[in-house]
Amino acid sequence: MRSDIINEVLTVEDRAQQIVREAEKEAREIITNAQTEANAYVRDALKEDRILAQKTIAQAEADLDAQLTEYEASLDRSSRLTAEEVKEIARAIVIEVCKTGLDGIDESS
């Protein structure tokens, strides 16, 4: 009878150890799956952020191209000044420079 009890205790211990091993294995699988899922969420979020950043950069480049085109057009307009307009602008500059003394103080004041 004692051997039966000892065998039963050993059987119960073996079963308990098997249950613990299975629980540890299942816990590792759960943790691994959770890490894999979390990594997927992070990758997806990074992809979305990257796409948004690329769209923002593309829009900024388009805006800069538009500003450059506008600036170049304004340069074209200013390069079309007539000789008379250039002389008038030069005269106005000379008059303003002549009003100023050597030390930069307006002499007419």
C-alpha positions as CSV (number, residue, x, y, z in Angstrom):
1,M,0.0,0.0,0.0
2,R,2.8,2.4,0.7
3,S,4.3,1.8,-2.7
4,D,0.9,2.6,-4.2
5,I,0.8,5.9,-2.3
6,I,4.4,6.7,-3.3
7,N,3.6,5.8,-6.9
8,E,0.5,8.0,-6.8
9,V,2.5,10.9,-5.3
10,L,5.2,10.5,-7.9
11,T,2.5,10.4,-10.7
12,V,0.9,13.6,-9.3
13,E,4.3,15.3,-9.1
14,D,5.1,14.3,-12.7
15,R,1.8,15.6,-13.9
16,A,2.3,18.8,-11.9
17,Q,5.7,19.3,-13.5
18,Q,4.2,18.7,-16.9
19,I,1.5,21.2,-16.3
20,V,4.2,23.8,-15.2
21,R,6.2,23.1,-18.3
22,E,3.2,23.5,-20.5
23,A,2.2,26.7,-18.7
24,E,5.7,28.1,-19.2
25,K,5.7,27.2,-22.9
26,E,2.3,28.7,-23.4
27,A,3.4,31.9,-21.5
28,R,6.4,32.2,-23.8
29,E,4.2,31.8,-26.8
30,I,1.8,34.4,-25.5
31,I,4.7,36.9,-24.9
32,T,6.2,36.2,-28.3
33,N,2.9,36.7,-30.0
34,A,2.3,40.0,-28.1
35,Q,5.8,41.2,-29.0
36,T,5.2,40.4,-32.6
37,E,1.8,42.1,-32.6
38,A,3.3,45.2,-30.9
39,N,6.1,45.3,-33.4
40,A,3.6,45.2,-36.2
41,Y,1.7,48.1,-34.7
42,V,4.9,50.1,-34.4
43,R,5.9,49.4,-38.0
44,D,2.4,50.4,-39.2
45,A,2.6,53.6,-37.2
46,L,6.0,54.4,-38.6
47,K,4.8,53.7,-42.1
48,E,1.9,56.1,-41.6
49,D,4.3,58.8,-40.2
50,R,6.7,58.3,-43.1
51,I,3.9,58.6,-45.6
52,L,2.7,61.8,-43.9
53,A,6.2,63.2,-43.8
54,Q,6.7,62.5,-47.5
55,K,3.4,64.2,-48.4
56,T,4.5,67.2,-46.3
57,I,7.9,67.3,-48.0
58,A,6.3,67.0,-51.4
59,Q,3.9,69.9,-50.6
60,A,6.7,72.0,-49.3
61,E,8.7,71.3,-52.5
62,A,5.7,72.2,-54.6
63,D,5.2,75.5,-52.6
64,L,8.9,76.3,-53.0
65,D,8.7,75.6,-56.8
66,A,5.7,77.9,-57.0
67,Q,7.5,80.7,-55.1
68,L,10.6,80.2,-57.3
69,T,8.5,80.5,-60.4
70,E,6.8,83.6,-59.0
71,Y,10.2,85.1,-58.1
72,E,11.7,84.4,-61.5
73,A,8.6,86.0,-63.1
74,S,9.1,89.1,-61.0
75,L,12.7,89.2,-62.1
76,D,11.6,89.0,-65.7
77,R,9.2,91.9,-65.1
78,S,11.9,94.0,-63.5
79,S,14.4,93.2,-66.3
80,R,11.9,94.7,-68.8
81,L,12.3,98.3,-67.5
82,T,12.7,100.8,-70.3
83,A,15.8,102.9,-70.6
84,E,13.7,105.9,-69.5
85,E,12.5,104.1,-66.3
86,V,16.1,103.1,-65.5
87,K,17.3,106.7,-65.9
88,E,14.4,108.0,-63.7
89,I,15.3,105.4,-61.0
90,A,19.0,106.3,-61.2
91,R,18.1,110.1,-60.9
92,A,16.0,109.4,-57.8
93,I,18.9,107.4,-56.2
94,V,21.4,110.2,-57.0
95,I,19.1,112.8,-55.5
96,E,18.7,110.8,-52.3
97,V,22.4,110.2,-52.1
98,C,23.2,113.8,-52.6
99,K,20.9,114.8,-49.7
100,T,23.0,112.6,-47.4
101,G,26.2,113.9,-45.9
102,L,29.3,111.9,-45.6
103,D,28.5,110.8,-42.0
104,G,25.1,109.5,-43.1
105,I,23.0,112.3,-41.6
106,D,20.4,114.0,-43.7
107,E,21.7,117.6,-44.4
108,S,18.3,118.9,-45.2
109,S,17.2,118.5,-41.6
